[in-house]
Amino acid sequence: MDIFVEPIPENELKPLFEDANNLAFGRIFTDRMFTMKYNAEKGWHDPKIEKYKSFSLDPAACVLHYSQEIFEGLKAYVSEDGRVLMFRPEQNVRRMNRSARRLCMPEIPEEDFLQAMKELVMVEKRWIPRAPGTSLYVRPTMLGTEAFLGVHPSAEYLFYIILSPVGPYFKAGFNPVSIYVEDTLVRAVVGGVGDIKTGGNYAASLKAGEKAQQKGFSQVLWLDAKEHKYVEEVGAMNIFFVYGSKLVTPPLSGSILPGITRASILELGPDMGLEVEERPITIDEVIEDINSGRITEVFGSGTAAVVSPVGLLHYKDKDYLINNNQVGEVTRAVYKRLVDIQYGKAEDKFGWVHELGRV
């Protein structure tokens, strides 16, 4: 794919952030973005790396009325020796194409998608922060842009990628979060779109998230939509329960996002001497096993935090403390191993890391 790179005069470049450790998530964006268009006659065409700018959409654009929209999230890192790295980007490409199929949107050839991300990151490499725990967040997105009113797939699409330098996720240190168990509202149903990354899923989660924050909790733990009984996922993360040296996580039932960090932990666990198990687990079983001490740790997994320790669950007006609200040894070890691979500090036995070049 031949990508046109728009030149930007030096005096039009944005000033870099002053303190990488104080970067807010998703608030600063780089000088450039990648865009590519689609229509039925031409297919995907006009790939560009151009100046970051606002879009112009028709008020009747499909995405504004029928939510035909998908996205992904991943990161680029700089290693201690100056290599620019990405962690399993091909998995994000495949997941986004799976999302596209579900929403009747055109797939993007994997090699073109990877090329677009890698070239954009390297053109914008000055924006990759170097401080420990920092990275360049990569957000590919696709929108249905055809102007019409009527429920059917768009015939025109815009695919774009934007970049945002982000600071350490744990600004106050790697500390446990408290989670509110939502047993009334639902996020997604089996057969719906809960297992793809589309904006509507996140819009549907806002009410419960607002309720949890008002009660003083950081995240929401969702239960299944049918029986309000089986644990599914935490907000923007998958969930793991630690039973000594065993990691237990709910199976991908069709209403849970297949997290790439989740999949990586399931592959990494046995290499660390941990047993891994995917099985349905009820909230009653979780509470009973926390109370009995069988569950020794709980953590969430996702791109933003990598691993987020959980110190407390709040369910039906009661608090259930996990590991005395301390970070457990397994949680800390899984986090360190993954982060060390992502930043090129540890051996990558699995071939997960892509090297793009050097800063």
N, C-alpha and C positions, 0 to 999 in steps of 0.2 A: 504494500500500500504506500503510495506517494503522499506524504503529508506536507502540505504547505505550512511553513512557519512564518508568521507575520513578524517583521522586524519592529521592535519598539525602541524609540530613541532613548538614550541613557537618561535624559532629563525627565522622562515620563515614567520611569520605574518607581515603584513605591519604596519608601524607606523600610528597611528590615525592622523587625521587632527588637526591642532593647534588651529584654530579659526573657530568655526561653523558659525559665522555670515558672514565670508568671503568665504564660500564655493561656487564655481561656479556650475551651474547646469550641472549635467551629465559629470563631468570631473574626479571624483575620484570614484573608485569602491572597493568593499569590498574584503575580502580574498577568499570568496567562491561563487560558483554559483550552481544552480540546473540544471541537464540535464536529458533528457529522450528521448529514440529513438522509432521510429515506423517503422514497415514494415508490409506488408500484411499477412505474415505467423504468426508473433508473436503478432501483435497489438502493443500497448504501452508496453515498457519493459526497463529494466536496469535503474531504477530511482536512481540518485546519487546526493548527495551534495558533490561537489569536489572543488579542488583548482581552483580559477579563472585563466583561461588560454586561449590562442588563439585556434581557431578551424582550422582543416585541411579540406578543401573542394576540391572536384574534379573540375578542370576547366570547366567541362561540367555540373556541378550541376544545377538542374532546377532553383533554386532561382536566379542564376547569369544571366540566359538568358530569363526566362519567369516570373520573379518577383512573384513567388508563396511564399508569405511572409506576415505574420500578426503579430501584437503586441498589447500590452496593456500598460497602465501606471497608477499606483496608489501609495499610500504612507502608510508608517507605522509611528506612532507617539509615543512619551512617554508622559504620563500625569504627572501632578505635583506630584502625589503620586506614580510614578514609574511604572504604568501599561503600557504595550505595546499594542497599539491599531491599528486597521485598519478600514478604512471607506468604508463600502459596498463592500467588495471584491468579494462577490458572483455575483454582477452586472458586474464586469469586466470579470469574468469567463464566464458568459452567453453571454456577448457581443463578447468575443473572439471566443466562439464556433459558434456564428452567423456568424462572419467573416470567420471562417473555412468552414462552409457550403457553403458560397458564392464562395469561391475559391477552392472548391472541395478538402479540406484538412480534415484529421480525427479530430473529436471532442475529447476533453479530458474529462473524467468523472469529474463532478463538485467536488465531494468529494476529488478526487486525486489532482486536480488542487489547491484547497484550502489548502489541507494538505501540498503540496510542498511549497507554498508561506509562510505559517505560520511557518513551520519547518525551512526553510532557514532564515527567519527573526529572529527567536529566536536563532538559532545557531550564527548568526551574530549580535546579539543585542548590542554588544559593539560599533557598528558603528552608532547606532541611535543617532543623536545629540540631546542635551537637551535644547539648547538655544531657546527662544521664536521664533516661526515662522519657525523653522527648522524641518526636517523630513528625513526619509529614503525612497528614491524613488525606486519603485519596477517595473522592466521592464520584463514581460513575452514576449517571442517571439517564433514563429514557422517558420521553413524554410523547403522548399522542397529540399532534398539533393540528390535525385537519379541523376546519371550521364547519360545524353542523350541529343540529339538535335532533337527536334520535339515538336510540341505544343500539350501536353496532361498533365494531372496531374502527379505529382511525385508519385512513389510507396513507397518512403522512406522519413521520416521526422525527424527533430531534434527539440525538444522543450526545451527551456532553460529559466532560470530566473536569471537576474543579479540585483544587488543592488547598489545604489549610494547615499551617504549622501548629502543632499542639504541644502543650507542656505535659508534665507528668500527671497521670490520672489521679494519683493519690497525693494531693498537695499537702495533706497533713500527716503523711506517712501511710504505710500499708496496714490500715486498721480495719477491723470488722464493721460491717454495716448492719443496720436493723431493717427487717423486712416485714411488711404488712401482707398477710394472706387474705386475698380477695375471694370471698365465697358467695357473692351475689352477682356482680357484673362478670361478663365473659369477654375474652379477647378474640377467640377464634373457635370454629367448629371443624370437625373432621369433614372433609369434602369441600371446605371453603378455601380461603387463601392464606390461612395462618402460617403455612409452611413456605411462603415466598416473601421477598422483601418488597412490599408495596406500601405506599404512604397510608392507605386506608387502615392498615393494621395498627399503625402507630397513632392515628387519630382516634381509633376505637379504644386505645389504652389510656388516653389522657384523663378521663374522668376518674378512673381508679387511681392513677398516679397522683392526681390533685388531692384526692381523699387521703391517700397515704401520707403525703407531705403535710397536710393539715394536722394529721395525728402525730407527726414527728418522725415518720419513717422514710428511709431513703428510696426504697424500691417496693414493687408489688410482686408477690408470688401468685401466679395464676393457677387456677384449678380447671379441670375439664369442663366444657360447656354443658354436657348432658347430665352428669350426676353431681357436679361440684365436689368431687371426691378424689380424683387422681391429680397429682402434681404435674404441672406442665413446664412452665419456664418463668423466669424472673425478668419482667420488663424487657430490656434489650439484651438479656443474657440467658444462656442455658444454666441449668442447676445441677450440682453434684452433691451427693451425700457420702461422707466418708465413714466407713465402718472399719476402723482399725487400719488395715492395709488394703481395703477394698473400696473402689469408687463405684457408686451406683448412680445412674442417671436415667430419667424417663426415656422410653424408646421414641423414635420418630414416628408418631402415630398419624401424621397428616395435618395436625394443627400446631405443630412445634417447628420453629425455624431450624433447619439443619445447620447449626453453627460450625464454622470452619475451625474455630478454637476448640469447640467441643470435640470434633472429630480428631483433632490433633492430640488432645489429652487422652482420648480413648486409645490411640496408637502409641502414645508415649508411655502410658501407665505401665504396661508389662515390661518395658525397657528399664523402668525405675523399680521393678520388683513389686508393682501394685497389681492386684487383680481388678479387672474392670467388668461391669455388668450393666447392661441396658435392660430395664424391666419396669413395668408399671408399679408405681408406689403411691399409696394413698396418703392423704394428709394425716389421717388418724394413725397410720403406721409411723409416719415421721415423728409426730408428737410423742407417741409411745416410746419410740426408740431414742429420742432426745432425753426423755425423762429417765429411761433405764440406763442411759450411758452407752447404748449400742452405737448410736450415731455419735462419733467423736468430733467431727468437723463438718461444716457445710461451706461450699463456695459456688459463686457464679463464674461463668466464662463467657468472654466476648471480645470483639476487636478492641474496643475502647480501653477496657481495664485489663485485658488478658485474663487475669484471675482476680476475683473480688471476694475476700473472706466475709462470711456471714456470722455474726455473733448472737443474733436474736431473731426469733420468729414471733410475730404477734398474730394470734388466731383466736377468734371469738372472745375478744376482750381480755385475753390472757397472754402474758409474755413467757416465752420459753427460751432460756439462755443456753447457748451452745458453747462448749469448751470454755466456760467462764468468761465469755465475750473476749477471748484471746485468739490470735492467729495460731492455727495449728501447724504442726511440723509438716504434715503432708501438703497442706495448702501452700505453705511457704516454698516447699521443695518443688512442687509442680510449677508454681509461678516463676521461680528462679530458672528452672530448666528451660521453660518456654521462652522467656525473655532473653536468656543467654543465646539461644539458637537464633532468635529474631535479630539480635544485634551482632551476630557473628562471633560471639565470645566462646561458644561451645560447639563441639563437633555436630554437624548436621548429618546424622546417620540416614535420615529419611529423604534427603534431596528436596527439602521444602524451600530452601532459600534461593532466590534468584539474584544474581549479582548483575547490576545494570552498568556499572562503571565506577568512576571515582570522583570525589568532589574536587 
